[in-house]
């Protein structure tokens, strides 16, 4: 007798709304960039890399994956990888800063325990 096999997904605690905040500057920049790229949203996750362990990954996306949390904003959605949220993104605030020489997203992460000298990777 053949049994129906289903893929086993890692268990992730149910979260009604992830505790992630975007500043007004980050919202404006994400809205502008998704409009320029003609996509529905921004996907946020972390990957294991670098000298300190993890790095933020921000990509354009037209739809969330099955395991993403979806945070809707006016003009775009933020898709947050659930595994990354559990591992390193709880309580994260994302800002966008620009000066005469550079611009970019700034991640204010209460989980961060350390970072590499160049500021690209971090540990929790």
Buried (B, 14 or more C-beta within 10 A) or exposed (E): EEEEEEEEEEEEEEEEEBEBEBBEBBBEBBBEBBEEEEBBBBBBBBEEEBEBBBBBEBEBBEEBEEBBBEBEBEBBBBBBBBBBBBBBBBEBBBBBEEEEEEEEBEBEBEBBEEBBEEEBBBBB
